[in-house]
Structures are given as structure tokens and as C-alpha cells.
């Protein structure tokens, strides 16, 4: 039988189509090769166009005059605004009175005015929050918040907001409680003359915290932070504003009026402190834990933290020192970002918090520096709604209201007011970059 | 005919949207100039950014290399016996032991590191007891030194080393070992001349999988470290979150990425791509 599968040699060439030979021998495009070449092709074509399109063309901020574009914030604009009976309030955590998960002051506000407050606590860090709302502001859109609370010592948050004119100027006619009751420390402050854009929420000092059982005699100046006796047990803050300001105080310069050459000298002093091995580490807000468990014996500290630590008998030795050079006085400020949808309601809630009764309730929970001195009397002799709220909160807080009323870290003495210093106000991003370039290497250099 | 392509579409889209696009944006950002106040960025092909960032932060890069390298070596030395034991002697309980290895990972990374800070604190459980027994001077401290950072890194990245090693060792055919014994190999010789060479691809994979994440770590040094051992991860984090210097942070990230790619390509060159697919 002839084998059909193997053709005779003399028949092979005439029976086999050349196309079949081509198909059998030519290189095929495998799936892998196709995907690879398609990927490369698409990448090359799209890459440069895509790269160029990656640039973000932010809204150029209005530089003419001191108000945002479109006449926002003028008296005429405010006259046209209406109450919408809702307001979105963003704040820091643990910064408002709490009673069984609700906020007595906000409930009372809703009762009085009918305005619903959506109170959230998304702010943990000024710069991170600013980075979160910046894209909306740059695109001219509502950020989702009508009231936000930004600290005045963060130039690349509140400073940028003001430089870029991204804050709605306040309606001065609605600030009746503010002008009646606000303390001189927060009225017409250096970072916002005339309170055009901000109203203080709470304030505090950055001073020196120390363990009085280890340091019997800390002295009265900032030099205790630079003392070689406590080498390896001194804590400093990693926040560049706090670090730089205490450096300026240490060389005898007022931060608010300092110049760039002063900053360089302060940076040198801080660098020396680091190379002498005096600093244990540069801490964020966790510095208080290290002071409590003895890793550090003296540290830069916030007044509110020391007050709250003292409430615990285990940490009664921790004390606050306000040095002769002064303590940096920072303020968390309420402000209205641009494109807010409920500006009139925002003004209402902001001014509401300047009633002494309301501040008393907030302060009882908070224990930061109160912007309303009249709240002290309310705490000592509460009446009406405030008395109800304070009595209800007492079991959870566990302190008599008089303790808050007499605390020097809540209602400052005239001496403490005298020792309060302001941070430097940056006028341009280039100034801030210069400051950062001087002090950042101290924190993250090696 | 189209079916294979359609099947790869979900993975392809996922890769494109969640991997390729952010990667290209990051690389592009490193060449842009941004206004830190408004966030407006323009592509200016600013190649000098890389040089600037490297000259500013080369010390931090070196510190990261030392710490990540030390942590990876410790992890390799510690993980090998663990992986070997589970693979060879785990028996039916292998999955249980692997689970035990992974259980700490159910707790958040930051919380685990903070717990180490608590353990290593000056008057804490460990040091306080030793100081009380006068085995250590009162001024001794571990926190704030490079040793604490390396310890934290080694602890946090141990599963990244142990699991690939386990996979590599598990694949070794037991009959190879039997053959070695048949040929009069001692236990020691069987280990050094048969098992160890067979696990080399696994060791390389475990090294890469531990070294590269540890290099970019930004949590351990901040919590456990001190003033003079900043790692590059912290610098990148500060660039993005504190100074809002997006081009600088992106440039540093791109350099880290390049280092990782070099490592992987070296692996592919030396050991072939097939083994990458097996162990990664």
C-alpha cells in the first residue's frame, strides 16, 4: 500500500503549494509580541502628550485689591446672602464639648436659630487638610465646608489661604458677640488685622514642659532647653514654625519682627544643640508621651497638654514654664473658605460661639485659652441653659467648673498675656521656602 | 479568537488605571515646577530636580540602605530556620504555623511599631527590669538609636522574608535529599551542597521583597529613631505633606523606583524570569 502521508520525492515539489511552505516557515506574531509592541507604540504616542497634560493649571489667585474676585465678601454681596438653615463645620478632634456623643452647644444653637450644623472632625494637620481642599479652591469649586479651623502658625495652610485670597471676607455686621466679648489677644490680631477673615476658636501657648521631680530649678529662660546637663533628654518639636520660633527666642529675637539673617543665626544655634547631642528627638504631638514616661525631662510643650496631664495624679510633676523671652501664642481660627454655599449660616454659628455662656460650656471640655474672658464668671456662677449643660457634663469630666475657671492656662493672667509672642507672618511662598530650607535639615538631616 | 484578550481586559484596565497612570503622573511631576501656594504645576522638563534632590539627601539614602540592608540580613538569618522547619517538619500543621507567622499582621503597621516603642522605652518592660537589676547603666537607651530602627524594620518585614523562603524550600523535592544521603552525604553536607544551592532563587526573591519596602519605610524611623538617622521615606513624606514640594518628593520616589527596578532586572538576568513568576 502506498503511504499517503509521505509523498514520493519526485512528487513533493509539484504537489505542495508554495503558500503552505511560507506559512510553515515564516515567523508568526505571537500574542506576547503583539501586546508588547502595542504597549510600546501606545506608550510612545501617548506619553509626551500625557506628560504635558499632567501639569495642573490652577486658578491664578486674584491679586488686585485685598478681596477675592467677583466682589465676594463685600457688604453688598453679604446683603444678598440668605440663610439656608444648614452649615458644614470642620474642626479638629476633641475640640468641642461632648456629652454622650452629642454637642450641647451645637444643639442649643440649632434650637435658637433653626440652623442644622453638620459638625465633622476631619482636620488632624493643617497642611494635610489644606492639601485636601486646595484642588477644589484652585478649580473654583465648593470645598464641602462652610467653616474650617486653621492654626495661625502654619504659613503653608492659613498663610497660603490668605495669600491666594481663598477665604471669604467676614460680614462685620454679624460679628456683634465677637466685638462685645472677644479678648484683646484675639481682636485685631497680627496675622489678620481687623479680623477681616478669621475669628479665633481657641488658643494656646507653646512653652516649655518639664518634669519638676527631675529638674528642681529650671530657671526662667529658654536656656533650659539648651542645657548640656540634660543632654539626650531634651525634646524639641518637629513642626518647623515651633522649632524656628524657639530658636529665635533663644537668640533674643522676637519672631514677629525677625529677618532672614536672624533665622540663619537661630538655625545655627539649633544645629549646635543637635550636634552637642542635647536633643533626644524632634517630636510631633506625641512629645507628651515621652515626657510622661521619662524619655525626656524637658521639652517644648503645648499648654493644654500639660494642663490635662496634671489632672492625672501620676503626672502631677509635669509643669509648664513660660520663659522670660516669651511663649509662642498660637490661635486656631474659624474661617470661611471661598465658594462656601452657606456663608450666612457660617457667620451665624461663628458669632454664636462668642456668647460667654456658650464659651463656658466649650471651655469646660477643652481647657485651652478661652477667647472670651467673660466665660470665667459663667463657669463660677452658671445660670440657665449653661448651668444645665455644665451639670450634665460634670460626671464625664470629673472636675468642678471652678478648676477650669481658675486655670491660668484657660484664662490667662495679665503677666502671661505680656509674655505672649506672635509667629512670623510670611508674605510670600519664597520667604516660607527660605525658612523651611533653614530649619528642615535640622529635623530631617543627619 | 478574541476571548484571551477579553479575559485579560479586567487585569489590564486595573493595571492601567491604578498602576500605570499614577506611575506616569509621578514621573511627570518630578519634571514639573509647582507653585507651592496654589498647587499649579507646569511641565518644564526640569531634569535638574533629580540632581538637586540627590545632593540634598544622599546621606538619608545611605542611611536607608544601611538600615534596610541590616534589617533584611537579620530577617534572612531568622527566617531561614523558621521556613525550613515549617517546610520539612511542619507536617499536616503547616498552614497553622504559617498563620501564626502572619497573625501579627492583622494589627496595623503603625500600632505594631508604637508597641515596640513601648517595649524598648527607657524605663519600660525590658530596659527597666535590666536597669533595676543593675545589669545596665541608668543612662542606657535604645530608642533614638539606629539599633531600634533596624529592630523595628526587621520585625515589621519578617513575613515578607519568611513566606517566599518557605515557598522556595517547600519546592525542594525530598527525593533529592534521599539521593544525597544515599551517596554518603552527611547531614551537614546535604544541607550546604544540596538544599542551600536549591534555595538561592528563593533567597534572592526574599531579599528583594524585604529590602525594597524597607528602603522606602517612613514609619519605623519616626517612631523609634532619633535625630541623626532619618530615612529617605521620611524625607519623601515631608516633601508631600509638610513642605508641599511635590516635584522634589516625586523625584526622590522615582530614584527609589529605579533602585527597585535595578534589583529586579538583576534578578531576572541572573536567575531567569521563569523563577520570578514562581516565587513572587
Interface residues (C-beta under 8 A of the other chain):
Chain A: X31 X47 X50 X51 X52 X54 X55 X56 X57 X58 X59 X60 X61 X125 X127 X128 X131 X134 X135 X138 X156 X160 X163 X164 X232 X240 X274 X279 X280 X281 X282 X293 X294 X295 X429 X432 X433 X436 X440 X443 X444 X445 X446
Chain B: X4 X24 X25 X27 X28 X29 X31 X32 X34 X35 X36 X37 X38 X39 X40 X41 X42 X43 X59 X60 X63 X121 X122 X123 X124 X139 X141 X143 X144 X225 X226 X227 X228 X229 X230 X234 X235 X238 X241 X242 X243 X244
